[in-house]
Amino acid sequence: LGGQFSVLLGALGAAVFLLRGVRAPGVHGLRRPAGVDWCFVLPFALVGALAGGVWIPAVHGASTLRWTEPLGVLALPLAAEVIFRGLFHGGLVTRFRMQRCGGPWFLSWPAIVSAVLYALWGALLQLPSIALARAMPWGTSAWPPLLGAVVFGAAAGMARERSGSIVPPILLHWFCVAAVLLAYARLA
């Protein structure tokens, strides 16, 4: 169920994003990335991800692996970034000041708001089939994954602003998912 939900959410998010992004490509990040200074947020994104701040669908054992589960691991981060850094963040950049590639570093309102919305939505999705990943043994406490999601979301928002594109946050999310899956495999 988690893989199918991920693929459906990814397809729906991408369709809405493309409809809005084609009309205003710069606003929604539908362009080629500018510069590479967005890479400096990678350590912060990784810390947030390892605290439980990235979305990963629950994957069943290798014996019951369905074709939608690996696709879901790719589609869910894509959907999250398209929705939160593409649509929500893009909707806010017309009203608030944001960073530019090569400009001064600061945490903008669009990055903060999209990060908080990302974290709250991830907390709502804590169902057995899809949840904020828990790479570390936090027990039943929901605070580390929630704070991790805010940190990861803010880092992804800054990467989106520094590059002017939605591509770096997607790459950042995929990289962090891979890191969380590797950390989880080592702990298990």
Disulfide bonds with the S-S distance in Angstrom:
none
